[in-house]
Amino acid sequence: MEKPLESSDTGESLSVSLSRLQGHPDEYFAVRVRGTSMTEADIPDDAIVVMRKEQNLIDGKTYLFRHEGG
């Protein structure tokens, strides 16, 4: 069974096999990487990345933060 993940930034969707996800499928979302800021983590420009919503941060893991306003 697959779960479509929506990108809030682009309106794109990506189908992901539920067997590949740990936890509830609604905890996941997809984003498209723009630019080269993630290349040190081996994530190239224009890649689609599946992310899991997290409440606690763990050293050594890669996270996505959204900054609104400014």
Backbone as CSV, one residue per row, in Angstrom:
resi,resn,N_x,N_y,N_z,CA_x,CA_y,CA_z,C_x,C_y,C_z
1,MET,0.845,-1.173,0.000,0.000,0.000,0.000,0.894,1.241,0.000
2,GLU,0.444,2.284,-0.698,1.230,3.508,-0.780,0.465,4.680,-0.197
3,LYS,1.222,5.674,0.227,0.666,6.898,0.802,1.170,8.066,-0.029
4,PRO,0.285,8.902,-0.593,0.768,10.094,-1.289,1.189,11.153,-0.277
5,LEU,2.386,11.687,-0.432,2.875,12.768,0.425,2.826,14.052,-0.376
6,GLU,2.211,15.073,0.177,2.075,16.355,-0.497,3.190,17.300,-0.071
7,SER,3.663,18.097,-1.023,4.623,19.149,-0.720,3.856,20.448,-0.557
8,SER,3.955,21.070,0.597,3.222,22.313,0.831,3.802,23.466,0.024
9,ASP,5.067,23.368,-0.377,5.711,24.451,-1.110,5.375,24.448,-2.596
10,THR,5.281,23.266,-3.206,5.141,23.195,-4.656,3.822,22.612,-5.123
11,GLY,3.066,21.978,-4.235,1.833,21.328,-4.635,2.051,19.971,-5.279
12,GLU,3.304,19.526,-5.364,3.622,18.221,-5.932,3.257,17.128,-4.937
13,SER,3.108,15.904,-5.441,2.909,14.774,-4.541,3.829,13.636,-4.947
14,LEU,4.117,12.777,-3.989,5.023,11.653,-4.164,4.399,10.455,-3.472
15,SER,4.328,9.310,-4.150,3.798,8.097,-3.527,4.926,7.329,-2.861
16,VAL,4.728,6.984,-1.588,5.737,6.275,-0.808,5.108,5.002,-0.251
17,SER,5.822,3.892,-0.335,5.341,2.626,0.213,5.248,2.731,1.731
18,LEU,4.098,2.349,2.287,3.905,2.421,3.737,4.903,1.557,4.494
19,SER,5.387,0.497,3.873,6.360,-0.374,4.545,7.699,0.328,4.752
20,ARG,7.943,1.426,4.039,9.194,2.174,4.183,9.129,3.201,5.314
21,LEU,7.935,3.450,5.846,7.760,4.471,6.873,7.696,3.832,8.250
22,GLN,8.325,4.477,9.221,8.238,4.046,10.618,7.306,5.013,11.329
23,GLY,6.340,4.497,12.037,5.383,5.374,12.689,4.180,5.621,11.793
24,HIS,3.353,6.567,12.178,2.121,6.873,11.457,2.431,7.636,10.166
25,PRO,1.812,7.267,9.051,2.085,7.935,7.772,1.834,9.441,7.786
26,ASP,0.906,9.915,8.616,0.626,11.351,8.670,1.762,12.155,9.299
27,GLU,2.766,11.482,9.866,3.920,12.167,10.445,4.942,12.558,9.378
28,TYR,4.710,12.184,8.125,5.687,12.394,7.057,5.212,13.428,6.052
29,PHE,6.180,14.094,5.428,5.898,15.035,4.347,7.108,15.047,3.420
30,ALA,6.925,15.573,2.229,8.011,15.627,1.248,8.315,17.076,0.900
31,VAL,9.582,17.361,0.676,10.008,18.691,0.236,11.010,18.528,-0.901
32,ARG,11.040,19.524,-1.779,12.036,19.551,-2.840,13.151,20.495,-2.401
33,VAL,14.382,20.026,-2.465,15.546,20.819,-2.066,15.873,21.799,-3.191
34,ARG,16.072,23.046,-2.826,16.458,24.080,-3.791,17.801,24.649,-3.362
35,GLY,18.766,24.652,-4.264,20.084,25.195,-3.952,21.044,24.115,-3.485
36,THR,22.207,24.555,-3.030,23.284,23.623,-2.686,23.591,23.566,-1.194
37,SER,22.714,24.102,-0.363,23.004,24.148,1.075,23.014,22.771,1.736
38,MET,22.465,21.758,1.085,22.392,20.421,1.683,23.380,19.433,1.060
39,THR,24.273,19.910,0.199,25.179,18.981,-0.491,26.144,18.291,0.469
40,GLU,26.510,18.912,1.585,27.394,18.249,2.555,26.713,17.046,3.205
41,ALA,25.385,17.012,3.180,24.625,15.865,3.690,24.272,14.911,2.542
42,ASP,24.943,15.079,1.399,24.706,14.254,0.199,23.278,14.367,-0.324
43,ILE,22.682,15.545,-0.171,21.351,15.813,-0.715,21.529,16.880,-1.791
44,PRO,21.417,16.498,-3.073,21.693,17.443,-4.157,20.540,18.409,-4.420
45,ASP,20.848,19.469,-5.139,19.848,20.423,-5.593,18.761,19.683,-6.374
46,ASP,17.520,20.040,-6.165,16.343,19.515,-6.854,15.933,18.113,-6.392
47,ALA,16.548,17.591,-5.326,16.154,16.285,-4.782,14.825,16.420,-4.044
48,ILE,14.059,15.341,-4.022,12.850,15.279,-3.202,13.205,14.474,-1.959
49,VAL,12.959,15.059,-0.789,13.336,14.450,0.480,12.074,14.171,1.291
50,VAL,11.964,12.955,1.816,10.847,12.597,2.696,11.304,12.841,4.125
51,MET,10.549,13.657,4.841,10.894,14.043,6.202,9.806,13.564,7.163
52,ARG,10.222,13.283,8.397,9.282,12.907,9.456,9.213,14.043,10.467
53,LYS,8.010,14.415,10.857,7.836,15.452,11.875,8.397,14.930,13.188
54,GLU,9.220,15.731,13.842,9.871,15.330,15.095,9.587,16.367,16.170
55,GLN,9.435,15.920,17.392,9.277,16.817,18.533,10.607,17.061,19.238
56,ASN,11.490,16.072,19.210,12.780,16.164,19.897,13.905,16.085,18.877
57,LEU,14.931,16.898,19.077,16.081,16.907,18.176,17.180,16.010,18.729
58,ILE,17.826,15.264,17.839,18.900,14.350,18.208,20.159,14.769,17.467
59,ASP,21.267,14.910,18.191,22.549,15.257,17.576,22.884,14.303,16.440
60,GLY,23.369,14.853,15.342,23.811,14.034,14.226,22.751,13.772,13.172
61,LYS,21.480,14.071,13.455,20.420,13.885,12.465,20.244,15.171,11.668
62,THR,19.697,15.058,10.467,19.433,16.217,9.620,17.974,16.622,9.786
63,TYR,17.745,17.925,9.970,16.397,18.446,10.174,16.114,19.566,9.195
64,LEU,14.840,19.805,8.975,14.378,20.902,8.140,13.655,21.886,9.047
65,PHE,14.006,23.155,8.918,13.336,24.198,9.688,12.764,25.213,8.725
66,ARG,11.557,25.662,9.014,10.933,26.705,8.198,10.879,27.976,9.024
67,HIS,11.401,29.040,8.443,11.384,30.343,9.097,10.393,31.220,8.352
68,GLU,9.386,31.687,9.040,8.393,32.551,8.419,8.555,33.960,8.954
69,GLY,8.315,34.926,8.098,8.453,36.318,8.498,9.893,36.772,8.363
70,GLY,10.230,37.819,9.058,11.616,38.209,8.995,11.761,39.640,9.056
